[in-house]
Amino acid sequence: MAKKEDIKKLEENWESLKEEDANREQDEFRDLKQKEADKKKESKDKKAKKKSENSEKASAREEREFMDQAQKEKTNKKK
């Protein structure tokens, strides 16, 4: 009788271990997917920031060129 009880306890323990393993795998998979999503978001944020910085640089350059052109026109009118 003791052997049947021991076998039943071992089977229950085995099932419990399998369930814990499955839960751990799900958690690891979820964490991995979250890390991937975070990396993508971070990459997009960096690209957007870089694009914004480039846009600001281009705007500043265009403004300087406009001011230079306006100054040249003023100089030409005086002549």
HELIX and SHEET records of a PDB file:
HELIX    1   1 ALA A    2  LYS A   78  1                                  77    
END                                                                             
